[in-house]
Amino acid sequence: MDQSVAIIGGGPAGLMAAEVLSARGVKVAVYDSMPSLGRKFLMAGKSGLNLTHSEPFDQFVSRYGKRRAQIEPMLKRFGPDDLRQWAHGLGIETFVGTSGRVFPVGMKASPLLRAWLKRLSDSGVTFHLRHKWKGWLPDTSLHFESPDDSVAVKADAIVLALGGGSWPRLGSDGAWMRWLEQAGVRVEALKPSNCGFDVEWSPHFRERFEGHPIKPVSLSFGSFRQQGEFIITKEGVEGSLIYAASALLRDEIEAEGSAVMMLDLTPDRSYEWLAQRLSKPRGSRTMASHLEKRVGIKGVKAGLLREFISEEDFADMDRLAHFIKNLPIRLIATRPLEEAISSAGGVMFESLDEHLMIRSMPGVFCAGEMLDWEAPTGGYLITACMASGYVAGEGVLKWLGVS
Ligand SMILES: Cc1cc2nc3c(=O)[nH]c(=O)nc-3n(C[C@H](O)[C@H](O)[C@H](O)COP(=O)(O)OP(=O)(O)OC[C@H]3O[C@@H](n4cnc5c(N)ncnc54)[C@H](O)[C@@H]3O)c2cc1C
């Protein structure tokens, strides 16, 4: 087949589009600015590659919040079960962890990526590394800068799979926003998602508790309530429980200037139990040892109470019990996009048709994290990136008339 497709971005989304196309005999060239492919995918594997989630489909699609309507049809084409089958097809078994999350056996991304790149290469996909896409030339060819030269590329169709804006040193720096905006495509500014937040810790608290985990703890914000854990950082808070609430907290900060999350430091104990235990005579014990002995609160949890409640409230056992169950913590800013696990914002779905082709640019498709959606951690990111790569690949086949 003579038709050629240029895929820009060799992360999970771009590589999945390459797979769909090359499997049908289409000539595919993948371009990437980095010296090797899939760097963020590999980084995701550093702490255990969470590929997808095993929960029921309806619950799974609810994780995409405001963008469920756009993501659900893609997951119906290539969903969590397909992703597991795909990994098995590459010789990598998967397993379901206790939380329902799905991981490859071995937890790492590198064996999966290696097998994937080999299969793509065997099916004729060519890889052009250190090629930074810089937009379009006046004659509409793609403009790349490589270490040796400026390169112009013509293709019958293009898939842009350039990633979001987090961890830019892994390759996805969001520079593509400029080229697409200039071409008249509607894009929403990139924002941190699954991110940490700044808290105005006192110097004493910061010095004493930086790096300490808070667990178990329950976090409430509006209708959000979840039990889990997080970490005290030099600047504030981060970790899985914070990430889970991060979209809501970020939007509140954007609207109101700050967000107050409520912590329940003893999610397994009631207020009544706490109040009754704390009201027992303290004798000659210090308050710290009373708290520890009567209700098991010590270390960083005791530090948080000291940090945020007044001396008077600390001396009143009913008030103290109340604050153990409802400790307000003010978040004053999101951590920068560079530090976030993923990004929200990107190419707006209004600019795309159902095959992810840019309506105003026939033959140009978009996939992956560069689209305007977000989801919590839990495997939802990689799954939707791959699903959108799959849909874009199928869209290109249709556009090229490959049946
Ligand atoms: C620390 C960390 C842990 C994570 N863990 C998980 C996890 O366990 N589970 C999960 O589901 N998700 C996880 N994620 C998120 C997940 O890795 C990303 O959502 C996913 O990789 C995005 O895929 P993508 O193909 O859209 O973009 P990317 O993987 O970012 O790939 C985009 C590619 O485009 C290239 N590119 C960008 N701009 C240009 C340009 N101008 N010219 C040429 N090439 C360009 C980049 O070099 C890159 O290779 C994690 C992310 C991080 C940072």
The ligand as a Gaussian input file, in Angstrom:
#p B3LYP/6-31G(d) Opt

LIG

0 1
 C        5.358000       9.535000      37.330000
 C        4.185000       9.114000      36.487000
 C        3.537000       7.912000      36.785000
 C        2.430000       7.523000      36.024000
 N        1.821000       6.342000      36.310000
 C        0.740000       5.946000      35.591000
 C        0.116000       4.694000      35.835000
 O        0.603000       3.880000      36.645000
 N       -1.022000       4.388000      35.140000
 C       -1.553000       5.232000      34.199000
 O       -2.609000       4.923000      33.622000
 N       -0.938000       6.402000      33.887000
 C        0.185000       6.767000      34.560000
 N        0.816000       7.949000      34.251000
 C        0.282000       8.774000      33.130000
 C        0.617000       8.167000      31.754000
 O        1.985000       7.789000      31.710000
 C        0.321000       9.181000      30.642000
 O       -1.030000       9.585000      30.759000
 C        0.553000       8.595000      29.252000
 O        1.899000       8.245000      29.064000
 C        0.181000       9.601000      28.164000
 O        0.318000       8.959000      26.930000
 P        0.423000       9.803000      25.573000
 O        0.816000       8.811000      24.510000
 O       -0.796000      10.604000      25.368000
 O        1.616000      10.834000      25.829000
 P        3.127000      10.602000      26.265000
 O        3.317000       9.284000      26.899000
 O        3.496000      11.807000      27.022000
 O        3.898000      10.559000      24.865000
 C        3.942000      11.700000      24.019000
 C        5.189000      11.627000      23.163000
 O        5.195000      12.766000      22.293000
 C        6.518000      13.260000      22.181000
 N        6.453000      14.685000      21.807000
 C        5.876000      15.687000      22.497000
 N        6.011000      16.850000      21.827000
 C        6.698000      16.567000      20.683000
 C        7.133000      17.334000      19.562000
 N        6.900000      18.662000      19.475000
 N        7.807000      16.714000      18.567000
 C        8.038000      15.367000      18.606000
 N        7.652000      14.588000      19.644000
 C        6.982000      15.185000      20.661000
 C        7.123000      13.019000      23.537000
 O        8.540000      12.959000      23.486000
 C        6.494000      11.679000      23.962000
 O        7.306000      10.581000      23.626000
 C        1.950000       8.350000      34.963000
 C        2.616000       9.549000      34.673000
 C        3.732000       9.925000      35.408000
 C        4.433000      11.219000      35.074000

